[in-house]
Amino acid sequence: MFPSCCLALLALVPLTLGTNPGVKVQLTQQGLEYGRKIGIAALQQKLKTIQIPDISGTEKVFPIGKVKYSLTGMTIVNLGLPKSDLALVPNTGIRLAIGNAFINLHGNWHIRYHIIKDSGSFDLAVTALTITDTITIQSDETGRPAVSSVNCGASVGSTSIKFHGGASWLYNLFTSYIDKALRSALQKQICPLVADTIKTLNLHLKTLNVLAKVDKYAEIEYSMVTLPSISKSSIDLSLKGEFYNIGKHQEPPFSPIAFSLPPQVKNMLYVGVSAFTANSAGFVYNNAGVLSLNITDDMIPSSSPLRLNTRTFGVFIPEIAKRFPGLMMKLLVKTVKAPSLSFQPNNVTVQASGTVTASVIHPNGTLSPLFILNLEASVSARLYVTELKLAGQITMDNFEMTLGTSYVGPFQVQPLDNIFLMVLKDVVIPMVNVCLQKGFPLPAIGNMNLINTELQILKDYMLIGTDVNFT
């Protein structure tokens, strides 16, 4: 719808003024141009539905006197909008300008003067038609953006009428009267149809995922926190970009810091996602209690000589083999606070603090704790866009463990490093990556696709540059 690309990309919700955004969206002139092409095609189809009512009247025509006339059955046979432009008006909206448009009409004419009646058909060519309008962006009752038309104007430059049938000497006398009536009828129809075309875009804007479900634990909110910033070269949106537990919108103990998108020209659309957005996800999942993992021996690669049993651990901690000979073990790895992500140029690092609780599994299935280790880990992340989602993959950088509690007497933790490195790299990291590869939804409307997408890691945020199309 008109102009469906550029305005659809403005898609996001109610304002919480004074809050820094977690996500920023920038629509460039290229995006505006794509929207113009789609929008003009939609507007052209809409204008072809112009229905001009029958026109009748009485005019004094020199020298024959009063002539009654009527024009009926008028239909559009051709309509073109060969020249159009969309331009950004700073702090206002989007300016539409259409020039050199044309409309060709066909209809029937009837006249009566004194006792004489005559009739025939006519063709009307409207040329040099201009249409101007300003498209503003507001918020509807649901908090989604709503677009509207203001200051629409339409002007018919010139017309040419050809009559067919009847007495040509007569209808040439009142051509100017018919021309005036048709001009007025056309101009009354055009702006309402332009406004209606723009208004229909709101049906598509209602499909915006302003509160997008990620999984059974989390959702992400893409609401506008300030009004759009409109310059001559782009439209910039500031979005909340915050994860919440489903049904429980609790703010994290940290706030987004201000960041700005650099001027861009290569792609139609740019999306900046701050570290705040990612860290709010960590806060949510930590609150949900899902950042934990039970690890048993069947999860260890069969090729590994290191097993989760008292025999392997007994080599390093003899007391374990002495007290619990020949038993299997279980590890519980869980976070003790939300992980912290940071963006530096070309680098994404995640710091995680947790514990590893080792327990022995008795034949009846009960557990006896052996020890608890404190874990500090650092991982690197690779982020990428897949379809309409942002996904990731992590790799282990380094980790450090210290003894928290021991139920089997004192022991040195360092000799266990190889065991836990294997557990983290071969079990924990792959399972985390399975979750990260599912990704979380980016702001979008129903039939939007991203193409030619590139992702850069900058200081404190990542920048997604992309083109779009709508199917």
C-alpha positions in Angstrom: 0.0 0.0 0.0 1.0 3.6 -0.4 3.9 4.0 0.2 4.0 0.6 1.8 7.7 0.0 2.2 8.9 3.2 3.7 6.0 3.7 6.1 5.8 0.1 7.0 9.4 0.3 8.2 8.3 3.1 10.6 6.4 0.4 12.3 6.5 0.5 16.0 4.4 1.7 19.0 3.4 3.9 22.0 5.8 6.5 23.4 7.7 6.5 26.6 9.3 9.8 26.3 12.7 10.5 27.9 13.9 6.9 27.7 17.0 5.9 25.7 16.2 3.3 23.0 17.6 -0.2 22.9 17.1 -0.4 19.1 17.3 2.3 16.4 15.9 2.1 12.9 17.0 4.3 10.1 15.2 4.5 6.8 17.3 6.0 4.0 16.5 7.7 0.7 16.9 4.3 -1.0 14.2 2.9 1.2 12.0 5.8 0.4 12.5 5.3 -3.3 11.5 1.6 -3.0 8.4 2.8 -1.2 7.6 5.3 -3.9 7.6 2.6 -6.6 5.3 0.4 -4.7 3.1 3.3 -3.5 2.7 4.8 -7.0 1.6 1.5 -8.4 -1.0 1.2 -5.6 -2.2 4.8 -6.0 -2.5 4.3 -9.8 -4.8 1.3 -9.3 -6.8 3.3 -6.7 -7.3 6.3 -9.0 -8.6 4.0 -11.7 -11.6 3.5 -9.5 -12.7 7.1 -9.8 -16.4 7.2 -10.4 -17.7 10.4 -11.9 -21.4 10.9 -11.3 -23.7 11.9 -14.1 -23.5 15.7 -14.6 -26.4 17.8 -15.8 -27.2 21.5 -16.1 -28.5 24.4 -18.1 -26.3 27.0 -19.8 -27.0 30.0 -21.8 -25.3 29.6 -25.1 -25.1 32.5 -27.4 -26.9 33.0 -29.8 -29.4 30.1 -29.4 -30.3 30.6 -25.7 -30.7 28.1 -22.9 -29.3 24.6 -23.5 -30.0 21.7 -21.2 -27.2 19.1 -21.1 -26.2 15.9 -19.3 -23.1 13.8 -19.3 -23.6 10.1 -18.4 -21.8 6.8 -18.2 -18.4 8.3 -17.7 -15.6 5.8 -17.2 -11.8 5.9 -17.1 -10.1 4.2 -20.0 -6.5 5.1 -19.2 -4.6 6.7 -16.3 -0.9 7.3 -15.8 1.4 8.7 -13.2 4.7 8.9 -15.1 6.4 11.4 -12.8 6.4 11.2 -9.0 8.6 11.9 -6.1 8.7 11.3 -2.3 10.8 13.6 -0.2 11.4 13.9 3.5 10.3 17.1 5.1 12.4 17.6 8.3 10.3 17.4 11.4 7.1 17.0 9.4 6.7 13.8 7.4 6.9 12.6 3.8 6.0 14.9 0.9 4.3 13.4 -2.2 4.5 15.1 -5.5 3.0 13.8 -8.7 3.3 15.6 -12.0 2.4 15.2 -15.7 -0.3 12.7 -14.8 -3.0 12.0 -17.3 -6.5 10.6 -17.3 -8.6 9.6 -20.4 -12.4 9.4 -20.0 -15.2 8.1 -22.2 -18.8 9.0 -21.8 -22.1 10.0 -23.3 -23.7 13.4 -23.9 -27.3 14.6 -24.3 -28.6 18.1 -25.0 -31.9 19.7 -25.4 -32.8 23.2 -26.6 -36.3 24.3 -27.4 -37.8 21.2 -28.9 -34.6 19.8 -30.3 -32.8 16.9 -28.7 -29.3 15.5 -29.6 -26.9 13.0 -28.2 -23.6 11.2 -28.8 -20.4 10.2 -27.1 -17.3 12.0 -26.0 -13.7 11.4 -25.1 -11.9 13.6 -22.5 -8.2 13.8 -22.2 -6.9 15.3 -18.9 -3.2 16.2 -19.0 -0.7 18.0 -16.8 -2.5 16.7 -13.8 -0.6 17.4 -10.5 -1.1 15.9 -7.1 0.7 17.0 -3.9 0.2 15.6 -0.4 2.0 15.3 3.0 1.9 12.0 4.8 2.1 12.3 8.6 2.8 9.6 11.2 0.8 9.4 14.4 -0.3 6.7 16.9 -3.5 4.9 16.9 -5.5 3.7 19.9 -3.4 0.5 20.1 -0.2 2.4 20.2 0.8 1.4 16.7 1.7 4.1 14.2 -1.0 5.4 11.9 -0.5 7.4 8.8 -2.7 10.0 7.3 -3.0 12.5 4.5 -2.8 16.2 5.1 -2.7 19.2 2.7 -3.6 17.2 -0.4 -4.1 19.2 -3.5 -5.0 18.2 -7.1 -4.9 20.4 -10.1 -6.1 19.6 -13.7 -3.7 21.4 -16.0 -5.5 21.1 -19.3 -8.3 19.1 -20.9 -9.3 18.2 -24.4 -12.8 17.0 -25.4 -13.7 15.2 -28.6 -17.4 14.8 -29.3 -18.8 12.1 -31.5 -22.2 12.1 -33.2 -24.9 14.9 -33.2 -24.6 18.4 -34.5 -21.0 19.4 -34.2 -21.7 23.1 -34.6 -23.9 22.9 -31.4 -21.7 21.0 -28.9 -18.7 23.0 -29.8 -20.6 26.0 -28.5 -20.7 24.7 -24.9 -17.5 22.8 -24.7 -16.2 25.2 -22.1 -19.1 24.6 -19.8 -18.7 20.8 -19.9 -14.9 21.2 -19.5 -15.5 23.2 -16.3 -18.0 20.6 -14.9 -15.6 17.7 -15.5 -12.6 19.5 -14.0 -14.6 20.1 -10.8 -15.8 16.5 -10.7 -12.3 15.1 -11.2 -10.6 17.3 -8.7 -13.2 16.4 -6.0 -12.5 12.7 -6.5 -8.7 12.7 -6.5 -7.7 13.8 -3.0 -10.2 11.5 -1.2 -8.8 8.6 -3.1 -5.2 9.6 -2.3 -6.2 9.8 1.4 -8.0 6.5 1.2 -5.0 4.8 -0.4 -2.7 6.1 2.4 -5.2 5.1 5.0 -5.3 1.5 3.9 -1.7 1.3 4.9 -2.8 1.2 8.5 -4.3 -2.2 8.0 -0.7 -3.4 7.2 0.8 -1.5 10.1 -1.5 -3.4 12.5 0.6 -6.5 11.6 3.7 -5.0 13.2 5.3 -7.3 15.8 5.5 -4.5 18.4 5.4 -7.2 21.1 7.0 -10.2 19.5 7.1 -13.6 21.2 10.5 -15.2 21.3 9.7 -18.5 23.0 7.7 -19.7 26.0 9.8 -17.6 28.4 10.4 -14.3 26.7 9.0 -11.6 24.4 10.6 -8.5 23.0 8.9 -5.1 22.8 9.5 -2.7 19.9 7.7 0.4 21.0 8.7 3.9 20.1 10.3 5.8 23.0 10.4 9.1 21.1 8.8 10.6 18.1 10.4 9.9 14.8 13.4 12.1 13.9 13.0 13.2 10.2 15.9 14.8 8.4 16.4 15.5 4.7 18.2 12.2 4.2 16.6 9.7 6.6 13.9 8.9 9.1 15.3 7.7 12.4 13.2 5.7 14.9 14.1 5.1 18.5 12.6 1.8 19.8 12.4 0.3 23.2 14.1 -3.0 22.1 13.7 -4.7 25.5 13.1 -8.3 26.5 10.5 -9.2 29.1 9.3 -12.3 30.7 6.0 -13.2 29.1 3.2 -11.7 31.2 5.6 -9.9 33.5 7.2 -6.7 32.4 9.9 -6.2 35.0 12.6 -3.6 34.3 16.2 -4.8 34.7 18.6 -3.0 37.1 20.4 -1.3 34.2 19.3 1.2 31.5 20.2 1.7 27.9 22.9 4.1 27.1 22.6 6.6 24.3 24.0 5.7 20.9 23.7 7.2 17.4 23.6 5.5 14.0 26.2 6.9 11.6 24.9 8.3 8.3 24.4 5.5 5.8 23.6 5.4 2.1 24.3 1.8 0.9 21.1 0.1 2.0 17.4 0.9 2.4 17.2 0.2 6.1 19.6 0.2 9.0 18.8 -1.4 12.4 21.1 -0.7 15.4 20.7 -3.2 18.3 22.4 -2.1 21.5 24.1 -4.2 24.2 21.1 -3.2 26.4 18.8 -5.3 24.3 20.9 -8.4 24.5 21.6 -7.9 28.2 17.8 -7.5 28.9 17.5 -11.0 27.3 20.0 -12.3 29.8 18.2 -10.7 32.6 14.9 -12.2 31.5 16.1 -15.8 31.0 18.0 -15.6 34.3 14.8 -14.5 36.1 13.0 -17.4 34.4 15.5 -19.8 35.9 16.2 -21.5 32.6 20.0 -20.7 32.5 20.9 -24.0 34.0 21.8 -27.4 32.6 22.0 -30.9 34.0 24.8 -32.9 32.5 25.0 -36.7 32.6 27.6 -39.1 31.2 25.4 -40.0 28.2 25.8 -36.4 27.0 29.6 -36.7 26.9 31.0 -37.7 23.5 31.6 -41.5 23.4 35.1 -40.9 22.1 36.1 -39.0 25.2 38.3 -40.9 27.8 37.0 -38.6 30.5 33.7 -39.8 31.9 31.3 -38.5 34.5 31.8 -41.1 37.1 33.6 -41.5 40.4 36.4 -43.4 38.8 37.5 -40.4 36.6 37.0 -37.8 39.3 38.6 -40.2 41.9 41.9 -39.8 40.1 42.0 -36.1 41.0 39.9 -36.3 44.2 40.6 -39.8 45.8 38.0 -39.3 48.5 35.3 -39.5 45.8 36.4 -42.9 44.6 36.9 -44.1 48.2 33.4 -43.0 49.4 31.4 -43.7 46.2 33.2 -46.4 44.2 31.8 -47.3 40.7 29.0 -44.7 40.6 28.0 -42.3 37.9 27.9 -38.6 38.5 25.8 -35.6 37.4 26.8 -31.9 37.0 24.4 -29.0 37.4 25.7 -25.9 35.6 23.8 -22.7 36.3 24.2 -19.0 36.3 24.2 -17.0 39.5 23.5 -13.7 37.8 22.5 -12.6 34.3 25.3 -12.9 31.7 26.8 -9.6 30.5 27.4 -8.9 26.8 29.5 -6.1 25.5 30.1 -4.8 21.9 33.5 -3.6 20.8 34.5 -3.0 17.2 34.4 -6.4 15.5 34.1 -8.2 18.8 31.2 -9.5 20.9 32.1 -10.8 24.3 29.8 -12.4 26.9 30.9 -12.7 30.6 29.1 -15.4 32.6 29.2 -16.2 36.3 27.8 -19.5 37.6 28.3 -22.5 39.6 29.0 -26.2 38.9 27.5 -28.6 41.3 28.8 -32.2 41.1 26.7 -34.9 42.6 27.0 -38.7 42.7 24.0 -40.8 41.5 23.1 -43.6 43.8 21.6 -46.8 42.4 18.1 -45.7 43.6 18.5 -42.5 41.7 19.0 -40.2 44.6 21.8 -37.6 44.5 24.5 -36.8 47.0 26.4 -33.5 46.5 30.2 -33.8 46.2 31.3 -30.2 45.6 30.3 -26.8 44.2 32.7 -24.8 42.0 32.4 -21.1 41.2 32.7 -20.6 37.5 33.7 -17.4 35.6 33.6 -17.8 31.8 34.2 -15.6 28.8 32.9 -16.5 25.4 32.9 -14.8 22.0 29.8 -14.5 19.9 29.2 -14.4 16.2 25.9 -12.7 15.3 24.0 -13.0 12.1 20.6 -12.3 10.5 18.5 -15.2 9.3 15.2 -14.4 7.6 13.6 -11.9 10.0 15.6 -13.0 13.1 18.9 -12.1 14.7 20.7 -15.3 15.7 24.1 -16.1 17.2 26.8 -18.7 17.9 29.3 -18.7 20.8 32.7 -20.1 21.3 34.7 -20.5 24.5 37.5 -18.0 25.2 38.5 -18.9 28.7 37.2 -19.9 32.1 38.3 -19.9 35.7 37.0 -22.1 38.5 37.4 -21.8 42.2 36.2 -24.1 45.0 33.0 -22.9 46.6 31.9 -25.8 48.8 33.3 -29.3 49.2 31.6 -32.3 50.8 34.6 -34.6 50.2 37.3 -32.5 51.9 39.7 -30.0 50.4 41.2 -30.5 47.0 42.9 -28.6 44.2 40.5 -27.4 41.4 43.1 -26.8 38.7 43.7 -30.5 37.9 40.0 -30.7 37.0 40.3 -28.0 34.3 40.6 -30.5 31.4 37.4 -32.3 32.5 35.4 -29.1 32.7 36.9 -27.6 29.6 35.6 -30.7 27.7 32.2 -30.4 29.4 31.9 -26.8 28.5 33.1 -27.1 24.9 31.5 -30.4 24.0 28.2 -30.2 25.9 27.3 -26.8 27.3 28.4 -24.6 24.3 26.7 -26.7 21.7 23.4 -26.8 23.7 23.5 -23.0 24.1 24.2 -22.6 20.4 21.1 -24.7 19.6 19.0 -22.0 21.5 20.9 -19.1 20.0 20.4 -20.3 16.4 16.7 -20.1 16.9 17.2 -16.3 17.2 14.8 -13.6 18.2 12.5 -11.6 15.9 13.5 -8.2 14.5 10.9 -5.5 14.0 8.9 -6.3 10.8 5.4 -6.5 9.3 3.7 -9.5 7.8 5.0 -9.9 4.3 8.4 -8.2 4.7 11.7 -9.9 3.6 15.3 -8.8 4.2 17.8 -9.1 1.4 21.5 -8.1 0.9 21.9 -8.0 4.7 25.2 -7.1 6.3 26.0 -6.9 10.0 28.8 -4.8 11.7 29.8 -4.9 15.3 30.6 -1.3 16.6 31.1 0.1 20.0 28.1 -0.5 22.3 25.9 -1.7 19.4 25.6 -3.8 16.3 24.5 -2.3 13.0 22.4 -4.3 10.5 22.2 -2.9 7.0 19.7 -4.4 4.7 17.4 -3.9 1.7 13.8 -5.1 1.9 11.1 -6.3 -0.3 7.4 -7.1 0.2 5.7 -10.1 -1.3 
